[in-house]
Amino acid sequence: MIGNDGLTPAVVKEIDGALRSHGLIKVRIFSDDRAAREAVLAELTDRLGAAPVQHIGKLLVLWRPIPPKEKASAPTARRGRASSSWCRSPRAATTAPR
């Protein structure tokens, strides 16, 4: 939400983070002046490299492709309890399958 203070650095940072996480976001702006809302939309798209999707009333919709995530290191193999020899019951080993 963009309040009476307008586009503060904190607001721009939050919008950038939301675009990085979600790609498509809605931003509500509390301004009665349509021209001011259009100016805010234009400034956001320029500063953040986003595309304006829609401007309906006090709601702005922005889109930016989500950046590819860095590859994580290979997951380590974990042995579950069922595969460990210490948790097998001796009775299960001697019982024949039915």
C-alpha positions as a printed Julia matrix, in Angstrom:
98×3 Matrix{Float64}:
  0.0     0.0     0.0
  1.2     3.46   -0.83
 -0.03    5.99    1.71
  0.03    9.76    2.02
  3.85    9.86    2.04
  3.96    8.57   -1.54
  6.81    6.5    -2.92
  9.29    6.37   -0.08
 12.47    4.28   -0.43
 10.98    1.73    1.99
  7.85    1.34   -0.15
  9.9     0.9    -3.33
 12.07   -1.69   -1.57
  9.02   -3.69   -0.46
  7.48   -3.57   -3.93
 10.79   -4.74   -5.42
 10.95   -7.64   -2.97
  7.36   -8.63   -3.71
  8.05   -8.58   -7.46
 11.17  -10.68   -6.94
  9.16  -13.27   -4.99
  5.83  -13.3    -6.8
  6.27  -11.69  -10.21
  2.72  -10.33  -10.37
  1.54   -8.04   -7.59
 -1.22   -5.59   -6.74
 -0.39   -2.26   -5.13
 -3.1    -0.15   -3.51
 -2.51    3.6    -3.56
 -4.44    6.04   -1.4
 -4.66    9.06   -3.63
 -7.78   10.61   -5.11
 -5.9    12.2    -8.01
 -5.9     9.9   -11.05
 -3.02   11.74  -12.7
 -0.91   11.29   -9.55
 -1.7     7.55   -9.52
 -0.67    7.27  -13.17
  2.57    9.13  -12.37
  3.3     6.71   -9.51
  2.64    3.76  -11.82
  5.0     5.19  -14.45
  7.7     5.86  -11.84
  7.43    2.33  -10.41
  7.69    0.72  -13.82
 10.74    2.82  -14.69
 12.57    2.34  -11.39
 11.87   -1.38  -10.99
 11.88   -2.56  -14.59
  8.32   -3.81  -14.28
  5.47   -3.77  -16.74
  2.14   -2.1   -15.95
 -0.63   -4.67  -16.26
 -3.67   -2.78  -15.08
 -4.77    0.42  -13.34
 -8.26    0.18  -11.95
 -9.21    2.94   -9.57
 -6.75    2.92   -6.69
 -5.31   -0.49   -7.57
 -2.14   -0.87   -9.64
 -1.08   -4.26  -11.01
  2.61   -4.74  -11.86
  4.48   -7.65  -13.44
  8.14   -8.52  -13.72
  9.63  -11.93  -14.53
 10.88  -13.78  -11.47
 14.68  -14.08  -11.65
 16.02  -17.63  -11.81
 17.07  -18.97   -8.43
 20.64  -20.02   -7.81
 21.17  -23.76   -7.8
 21.52  -25.18   -4.34
 24.28  -27.6    -3.53
 23.49  -31.29   -4.0
 21.36  -32.59   -1.15
 23.08  -35.01    1.17
 21.77  -38.55    1.29
 19.91  -39.28    4.48
 19.12  -42.69    5.75
 15.69  -43.14    7.18
 15.01  -45.09   10.34
 13.49  -48.01    8.46
 16.74  -48.65    6.6
 18.88  -48.66    9.71
 19.76  -52.04   11.14
 19.36  -50.96   14.76
 15.62  -50.38   14.46
 14.63  -53.68   12.82
 12.89  -56.09   15.08
 14.39  -59.56   15.26
 10.92  -61.02   14.93
 10.39  -59.4    11.5
 13.58  -60.99   10.19
 12.53  -64.51   11.19
  8.89  -64.32   10.19
  8.08  -65.64    6.72
  5.93  -63.47    4.46
  2.31  -64.52    4.15
